[in-house]
Amino acid sequence: MTQVLTVAIVDDEPDMRDSISQWLGLSGYRTEVFASAEEALKAIGPDWPGVVVSDIRMPGMDGMAFLKRLMGLDSGLPVILITGHGDVPMAVEAMRLGAMDFMEKPFNPDRMTELVKKASQARRMTLDNRALRRDLSEGQQVMSKLVGASPAMERLREDILDLGQADGHVLIDGETGTGKTLVAHALHAVGPRATKKFVPVSCAAYNDEALAARLFGPFEDGLPAVEEARGGTLCLEDIEALSEPLQARLLAFIAEQGTPAETRIIAISNARGEGRRAEDSLRPDLFYRLSALQITLPPLRQRGEDILSLFTRMTEQFAEEYGCEPPQVTAQEAAQLLQAPWPGNVRQLINVAERAVLQNRRGTGSITSLLMADGDDTREATTTEGKPLKEYVESFEKMLIDNTMRRHKGSISAVMDELCLPRRTLNEKMAKYGLSRGDYLSGQ
């Protein structure tokens, strides 16, 4: 869910505070007013989700001192200053110290809205990048986001850590719903450009004229993407939607950068999910530039017991969100989950998991009925592509022990009682499936 940003309005004049707040409120912004810098500092800290609009001339701590305090707390916080005519040199100095912009009294309200919009976009990008770096900057954290113990996912995590450090452009492809955008974020977050901007653009979301403006300018809502991403990462989703003229312009941009490229391009192609290839839609010289490094994401149906792990995690998360118990998966349902073709991949699994939790809360329906509603084949499985039934049984057994250990927070005696297993048998099965009691003692 996208976090709603707040505009902090700091001014000692009540009429000015109220008028700015009212105008920005009518423009769709959430505002919070403060009568002094000291009062505002009690509410604003590092990673504060918003931007600041402050007067310069205030009793007590003035706007310049306030700015220095804010920059000390968070140098990425956008601050817009309101100045009187005689304060313009001071405002220029403030911008040198880190302020984003200033407005001279009397100011045009539309100009204020424009600056706040620009500041909000910059703040959201900063907070998103920080969150991604926190989540994805280390290998273990990447693994926590890219869930799965299958060989395909192990290889994917290794590829991300390796290619993240490289300079070349990257082409990511795979079926719809496999997590290509998350992988693009991960590549940026684990690499040397992690402190720079990550700018995503969906090439399929614009007509040709609008996309040209968004990528290369003039762009009325700010810098064009190639400038905004300079030094960082430009992520082009649905790259196959680029027209021939725009492919030529992108190729020229890449050529102008030289080697190594100042701005890295990560191209995401959804052509594979439509039975095509990215090279079928792109001119050869552009394709070979973009695919210097390439990652193809595995479809969910090829990830084995990852399906059960993901389904369990998703149902637990949704159950916590809806304040109910997660559904208990039967052996037959586990086999059906493993056998389902999952054309929508992880995105489809998340939707099925949420609907399973809602059904369970009402006490109606089944996982089987949800898979049938999605058009998946739910025949009882004895084999899939030569896979023996024994592997389905083992996957279900591992999931059952894992779920029970989680529910009882690592209490061996409680798990033995619920599953009717002697301690030696439980220990043997936990060792077989790589489950450790210590992983459950924190209550996660």
C-alpha positions as CSV (number, residue, x, y, z in Angstrom):
1,M,0.0,0.0,0.0
2,T,1.4,3.4,-0.9
3,Q,2.1,5.6,2.1
4,V,0.2,8.9,2.2
5,L,2.6,11.8,2.6
6,T,2.0,14.8,4.9
7,V,2.8,18.5,4.2
8,A,4.1,20.1,7.4
9,I,3.2,23.9,7.4
10,V,5.3,25.9,9.8
11,D,4.5,29.6,10.3
12,D,3.9,31.7,13.3
13,E,1.0,33.6,11.6
14,P,-2.3,31.6,12.1
15,D,-3.9,33.1,9.0
16,M,-1.0,32.1,6.8
17,R,-0.9,28.6,8.2
18,D,-4.6,28.1,7.7
19,S,-4.7,29.5,4.2
20,I,-1.8,27.3,3.0
21,S,-3.4,24.3,4.7
22,Q,-6.8,25.0,3.1
23,W,-5.3,25.4,-0.4
24,L,-3.2,22.3,-0.2
25,G,-6.1,20.4,1.3
26,L,-8.3,21.3,-1.7
27,S,-5.4,20.1,-3.9
28,G,-5.6,16.7,-2.3
29,Y,-2.7,16.9,0.2
30,R,-2.8,15.9,3.8
31,T,-1.5,18.8,6.0
32,E,-0.3,19.3,9.5
33,V,0.3,22.8,10.9
34,F,2.8,24.0,13.5
35,A,3.1,27.5,15.0
36,S,6.8,27.3,15.5
37,A,9.9,25.4,14.4
38,E,10.4,24.0,17.9
39,E,6.9,22.5,17.8
40,A,7.5,21.0,14.4
41,L,10.7,19.4,15.4
42,K,8.9,17.4,18.1
43,A,7.0,15.6,15.2
44,I,9.6,15.5,12.5
45,G,12.4,13.0,12.5
46,P,14.5,10.9,10.1
47,D,12.4,9.1,7.4
48,W,9.4,11.4,8.3
49,P,6.8,10.7,5.6
50,G,6.3,14.1,4.2
51,V,7.7,17.5,3.1
52,V,8.1,20.8,5.0
53,V,6.8,24.3,4.0
54,S,8.2,26.9,6.4
55,D,8.4,30.6,6.8
56,I,11.9,32.1,7.2
57,R,11.0,35.0,9.6
58,M,9.7,33.4,12.8
59,P,10.3,34.3,16.5
60,G,12.5,31.9,18.4
61,M,14.1,29.5,16.0
62,D,13.9,31.1,12.5
63,G,13.6,29.2,9.2
64,M,17.4,29.1,8.6
65,A,18.1,27.5,11.9
66,F,15.1,25.2,11.4
67,L,16.5,24.1,8.0
68,K,19.9,23.3,9.5
69,R,18.2,21.1,12.2
70,L,16.1,19.4,9.6
71,M,19.1,18.7,7.3
72,G,20.9,17.3,10.3
73,L,18.0,14.9,11.0
74,D,17.4,13.9,7.4
75,S,19.3,15.4,4.5
76,G,16.8,14.0,2.0
77,L,13.8,15.8,3.5
78,P,12.4,18.4,1.0
79,V,12.1,21.8,2.6
80,I,10.3,24.7,0.8
81,L,10.8,28.1,2.3
82,I,8.5,31.2,2.3
83,T,10.4,34.5,2.1
84,G,9.7,38.2,2.2
85,H,11.2,40.3,-0.6
86,G,14.2,41.2,1.5
87,D,14.9,37.6,2.4
88,V,15.6,36.4,-1.2
89,P,19.5,36.3,-0.7
90,M,18.9,34.4,2.5
91,A,16.7,31.9,0.7
92,V,19.3,31.4,-2.0
93,E,21.8,30.6,0.8
94,A,19.2,28.2,2.3
95,M,19.1,26.3,-1.0
96,R,22.8,26.0,-0.9
97,L,22.4,24.4,2.6
98,G,19.9,21.9,1.4
99,A,16.5,23.6,0.9
100,M,14.6,22.3,-2.2
101,D,13.1,25.7,-3.3
102,F,11.6,28.9,-2.0
103,M,8.6,31.1,-2.7
104,E,8.6,34.9,-2.4
105,K,5.6,36.6,-0.8
106,P,3.0,37.2,-2.1
107,F,3.2,33.8,-3.8
108,N,1.0,32.2,-6.4
109,P,-1.0,29.3,-4.8
110,D,-0.6,27.3,-8.0
111,R,3.1,27.7,-7.8
112,M,3.0,26.3,-4.2
113,T,1.0,23.3,-5.4
114,E,3.5,22.7,-8.1
115,L,6.5,22.8,-5.7
116,V,4.7,20.6,-3.2
117,K,3.9,18.1,-5.9
118,K,7.6,18.0,-7.0
119,A,8.8,17.7,-3.4
120,S,6.3,14.9,-2.6
121,Q,7.5,12.9,-5.6
122,A,11.1,13.3,-4.6
123,R,10.3,12.4,-1.0
124,R,8.4,9.3,-2.0
125,M,11.3,8.2,-4.2
126,T,13.7,8.8,-1.4
127,L,11.7,6.8,1.1
128,D,11.0,4.0,-1.3
129,N,14.7,3.7,-2.1
130,R,15.6,3.7,1.5
131,A,13.1,1.0,2.3
132,L,14.4,-1.1,-0.6
133,R,18.0,-0.7,0.5
134,R,17.1,-1.7,4.0
135,D,15.2,-4.8,2.7
136,L,17.5,-5.8,-0.1
137,S,21.0,-4.4,0.5
138,E,22.4,-7.7,1.9
139,G,22.1,-11.2,0.5
140,Q,20.1,-12.5,3.5
141,Q,17.6,-9.7,3.2
142,V,17.2,-10.4,-0.6
143,M,16.4,-14.0,0.3
144,S,13.8,-12.9,2.8
145,K,11.9,-11.0,0.0
146,L,12.5,-13.6,-2.7
147,V,11.0,-16.5,-0.8
148,G,11.7,-20.1,-1.8
149,A,14.2,-22.9,-1.3
150,S,13.9,-24.4,-4.8
151,P,17.1,-24.7,-7.0
152,A,15.5,-22.1,-9.3
153,M,15.2,-19.5,-6.6
154,E,18.6,-20.2,-5.2
155,R,20.0,-19.5,-8.6
156,L,17.9,-16.4,-8.9
157,R,19.3,-15.0,-5.7
158,E,22.8,-15.7,-6.7
159,D,22.3,-14.0,-10.1
160,I,20.9,-10.9,-8.4
161,L,23.9,-10.6,-6.1
162,D,26.3,-11.2,-9.0
163,L,24.6,-9.0,-11.6
164,G,23.8,-6.3,-9.1
165,Q,27.5,-5.5,-8.8
166,A,28.0,-5.4,-12.6
167,D,27.9,-2.3,-14.8
168,G,26.0,-3.7,-17.8
169,H,22.4,-3.1,-18.7
170,V,20.0,-6.0,-17.7
171,L,17.0,-7.6,-19.4
172,I,14.6,-9.3,-17.1
173,D,11.9,-11.5,-18.6
174,G,9.5,-14.2,-17.5
175,E,5.8,-14.9,-17.3
176,T,3.4,-12.4,-15.8
177,G,3.3,-12.4,-12.0
178,T,6.7,-13.9,-11.5
179,G,8.1,-10.9,-9.7
180,K,10.1,-9.1,-12.3
181,T,9.7,-5.7,-10.8
182,L,10.8,-6.9,-7.4
183,V,14.0,-8.4,-9.0
184,A,14.7,-5.1,-10.8
185,H,14.5,-3.2,-7.4
186,A,16.8,-5.9,-5.9
187,L,19.4,-5.5,-8.6
188,H,19.5,-1.8,-8.0
189,A,19.5,-2.1,-4.2
190,V,22.4,-4.5,-4.0
191,G,24.6,-2.6,-6.4
192,P,26.9,0.4,-6.3
193,R,24.0,2.7,-7.5
194,A,21.9,1.9,-4.4
195,T,22.2,5.4,-3.1
196,K,21.1,6.9,-6.4
197,K,17.6,7.1,-7.9
198,F,15.6,4.1,-9.2
199,V,13.2,5.5,-11.7
200,P,10.5,3.1,-13.1
201,V,8.6,3.9,-16.3
202,S,6.0,1.6,-17.8
203,C,6.3,1.8,-21.6
204,A,2.8,0.4,-22.0
205,A,1.2,3.1,-19.8
206,Y,1.6,6.0,-22.3
207,N,0.8,6.7,-25.9
208,D,3.8,7.3,-28.1
209,E,3.9,11.1,-27.7
210,A,3.4,11.0,-23.9
211,L,6.1,8.3,-23.5
212,A,8.6,10.3,-25.6
213,A,8.0,13.2,-23.2
214,R,8.2,11.1,-20.1
215,L,11.5,9.5,-21.2
216,F,13.3,12.3,-23.1
217,G,11.3,15.5,-22.3
218,P,10.0,18.1,-22.2
219,F,8.0,16.6,-19.3
220,E,5.7,19.0,-17.6
221,D,5.6,17.2,-14.2
222,G,9.4,17.3,-13.7
223,L,12.6,16.0,-15.2
224,P,12.4,13.5,-18.0
225,A,13.2,10.0,-16.9
226,V,16.7,9.9,-18.5
227,E,17.7,13.0,-16.5
228,E,15.9,12.0,-13.3
229,A,17.7,8.6,-13.3
230,R,21.1,10.0,-14.2
231,G,23.8,8.2,-12.2
232,G,21.2,5.7,-11.0
233,T,18.9,3.1,-12.6
234,L,16.3,3.6,-15.2
235,C,13.8,0.7,-15.2
236,L,11.8,0.3,-18.4
237,E,8.8,-2.0,-17.8
238,D,7.1,-3.5,-20.8
239,I,10.1,-2.7,-23.0
240,E,8.5,-4.4,-26.0
241,A,5.9,-1.6,-26.1
242,L,8.5,0.9,-27.3
243,S,7.8,2.1,-30.9
244,E,10.6,2.0,-33.5
245,P,11.3,5.7,-33.2
246,L,11.6,5.5,-29.4
247,Q,13.8,2.5,-29.7
248,A,16.1,4.5,-31.9
249,R,16.2,7.4,-29.4
250,L,16.8,5.0,-26.5
251,L,19.7,3.4,-28.5
252,A,21.2,6.8,-29.1
253,F,20.9,7.6,-25.4
254,I,22.7,4.4,-24.5
255,A,25.4,5.1,-27.1
256,E,26.0,8.7,-25.8
257,Q,26.7,7.3,-22.3
258,G,29.7,5.3,-23.3
259,T,31.2,2.5,-21.2
260,P,30.7,2.0,-18.4
261,A,27.3,3.6,-18.5
262,E,26.5,6.5,-16.2
263,T,22.9,5.4,-15.9
264,R,22.1,1.7,-15.8
265,I,19.0,0.5,-17.7
266,I,17.0,-2.5,-16.5
267,A,14.5,-3.5,-19.1
268,I,11.6,-5.7,-18.1
269,S,9.9,-7.7,-20.9
270,N,6.5,-9.4,-20.5
271,A,6.7,-10.9,-24.0
272,R,7.6,-14.4,-22.7
273,G,4.3,-14.5,-20.9
274,E,2.5,-14.0,-24.2
275,G,4.4,-16.8,-25.9
276,R,6.9,-14.4,-27.6
277,R,10.4,-13.3,-27.0
278,A,11.8,-9.8,-26.3
279,E,14.0,-10.0,-29.4
280,D,10.9,-10.4,-31.5
281,S,9.8,-6.9,-30.6
282,L,13.1,-5.0,-30.4
283,R,15.5,-3.9,-33.1
284,P,18.5,-6.2,-32.8
285,D,21.1,-3.5,-31.9
286,L,18.9,-2.3,-29.0
287,F,18.1,-5.8,-27.8
288,Y,21.8,-6.8,-27.7
289,R,22.6,-3.6,-25.8
290,L,19.9,-4.2,-23.2
291,S,20.5,-7.9,-22.9
292,A,24.2,-7.7,-22.1
293,L,23.1,-9.3,-18.8
294,Q,19.9,-11.3,-18.7
295,I,17.7,-12.9,-16.0
296,T,14.7,-15.1,-16.8
297,L,12.4,-15.7,-13.8
298,P,11.2,-19.2,-13.2
299,P,7.4,-19.8,-13.4
300,L,5.8,-20.8,-10.1
301,R,4.8,-24.3,-11.5
302,Q,8.5,-25.1,-11.7
303,R,9.3,-24.2,-8.1
304,G,8.1,-27.3,-6.4
305,E,7.4,-27.0,-2.7
306,D,8.0,-23.3,-2.8
307,I,4.3,-23.2,-3.8
308,L,3.3,-24.5,-0.4
309,S,5.8,-22.3,1.5
310,L,4.5,-19.2,-0.3
311,F,0.9,-20.2,0.2
312,T,1.4,-20.8,3.9
313,R,3.2,-17.4,4.3
314,M,0.5,-15.6,2.4
315,T,-2.4,-17.1,4.3
316,E,-0.7,-16.3,7.6
317,Q,-0.2,-12.7,6.6
318,F,-3.8,-12.3,5.4
319,A,-5.2,-14.1,8.4
320,E,-3.4,-11.6,10.7
321,E,-4.7,-8.7,8.6
322,Y,-8.3,-9.9,8.7
323,G,-8.1,-11.0,12.4
324,C,-8.9,-14.7,11.8
325,E,-7.3,-18.1,11.6
326,P,-5.5,-19.3,8.4
327,P,-7.1,-22.2,6.6
328,Q,-5.8,-25.7,7.3
329,V,-4.6,-27.3,4.1
330,T,-5.4,-31.0,3.6
331,A,-3.1,-33.4,1.8
332,Q,-5.4,-33.4,-1.2
333,E,-5.4,-29.6,-1.4
334,A,-1.6,-29.5,-1.0
335,A,-1.3,-31.9,-4.0
336,Q,-3.7,-29.7,-6.0
337,L,-1.7,-26.6,-5.1
338,L,1.5,-28.3,-6.3
339,Q,-0.2,-29.5,-9.5
340,A,-2.0,-26.3,-10.5
341,P,-0.5,-24.7,-13.6
342,W,-0.5,-21.2,-12.0
343,P,-0.7,-19.1,-15.2
344,G,-0.7,-16.0,-13.1
345,N,2.3,-17.2,-11.0
346,V,3.0,-15.6,-7.6
347,R,0.4,-12.9,-8.2
348,Q,-2.3,-15.5,-8.7
349,L,-1.2,-17.5,-5.7
350,I,-1.4,-14.3,-3.5
351,N,-5.0,-13.7,-4.7
352,V,-6.0,-17.4,-4.1
353,A,-4.4,-17.2,-0.6
354,E,-6.4,-14.1,0.3
355,R,-9.7,-15.6,-0.9
356,A,-8.9,-18.8,1.0
357,V,-8.6,-16.8,4.2
358,L,-11.8,-14.9,3.6
359,Q,-13.6,-18.1,2.9
360,N,-12.2,-19.7,6.0
361,R,-13.4,-16.7,8.1
362,R,-16.9,-17.3,6.8
363,G,-16.6,-21.0,7.3
364,T,-17.4,-21.8,3.6
365,G,-15.7,-23.0,0.5
366,S,-12.4,-24.8,-0.1
367,I,-9.1,-24.3,-1.7
368,T,-10.1,-26.7,-4.4
369,S,-13.1,-24.6,-5.3
370,L,-10.9,-21.5,-5.6
371,L,-8.5,-23.3,-8.0
372,M,-11.5,-24.4,-10.0
373,A,-12.8,-20.9,-10.2
374,D,-9.4,-19.8,-11.5
375,G,-9.7,-22.4,-14.2
376,D,-6.9,-24.5,-12.9
377,D,-6.7,-28.3,-13.3
378,T,-7.4,-29.8,-9.9
379,R,-7.2,-33.5,-10.7
380,E,-5.8,-35.7,-7.9
381,A,-2.1,-36.0,-8.5
382,T,-0.2,-39.2,-8.9
383,T,2.5,-37.7,-11.1
384,T,3.3,-34.5,-12.9
385,E,6.1,-34.5,-15.5
386,G,7.3,-37.8,-14.0
387,K,7.2,-36.5,-10.4
388,P,6.2,-39.4,-8.1
389,L,3.5,-39.1,-5.5
390,K,6.1,-39.6,-2.7
391,E,7.4,-36.1,-3.4
392,Y,4.0,-34.6,-3.0
393,V,3.5,-36.5,0.3
394,E,6.9,-35.3,1.6
395,S,6.1,-31.7,0.6
396,F,2.8,-31.8,2.5
397,E,4.4,-33.5,5.5
398,K,7.1,-30.8,5.7
399,M,4.5,-28.0,5.4
400,L,2.3,-29.6,8.1
401,I,5.2,-29.9,10.6
402,D,6.4,-26.4,9.8
403,N,2.9,-24.9,10.3
404,T,2.4,-26.8,13.6
405,M,5.8,-25.7,14.9
406,R,5.0,-22.1,14.0
407,R,1.6,-22.3,15.7
408,H,3.0,-23.7,18.9
409,K,6.1,-21.5,18.8
410,G,8.6,-24.4,18.9
411,S,6.9,-26.4,21.6
412,I,7.9,-30.0,20.8
413,S,5.5,-31.6,23.2
414,A,2.5,-29.6,21.8
415,V,3.5,-30.6,18.2
416,M,3.9,-34.3,19.2
417,D,0.4,-34.2,20.8
418,E,-1.3,-32.5,17.8
419,L,0.4,-34.7,15.1
420,C,0.3,-37.9,17.2
421,L,4.0,-38.4,16.6
422,P,6.6,-39.9,19.1
423,R,9.5,-37.6,19.8
424,R,12.1,-39.7,17.9
425,T,9.9,-39.8,14.7
426,L,9.3,-36.0,14.9
427,N,13.1,-35.4,15.4
428,E,13.9,-37.6,12.4
429,K,11.4,-35.9,10.2
430,M,12.5,-32.4,11.2
431,A,16.1,-33.4,10.4
432,K,15.1,-34.8,7.1
433,Y,13.3,-31.6,6.1
434,G,15.9,-29.2,7.5
435,L,13.6,-27.8,10.2
436,S,15.2,-26.5,13.4
437,R,13.3,-25.9,16.6
438,G,15.3,-22.7,17.2
439,D,13.7,-21.1,14.2
440,Y,10.3,-21.1,15.9
441,L,11.2,-20.0,19.4
442,S,10.8,-16.3,18.6
443,G,7.2,-16.8,17.8
444,Q,7.5,-15.8,14.1
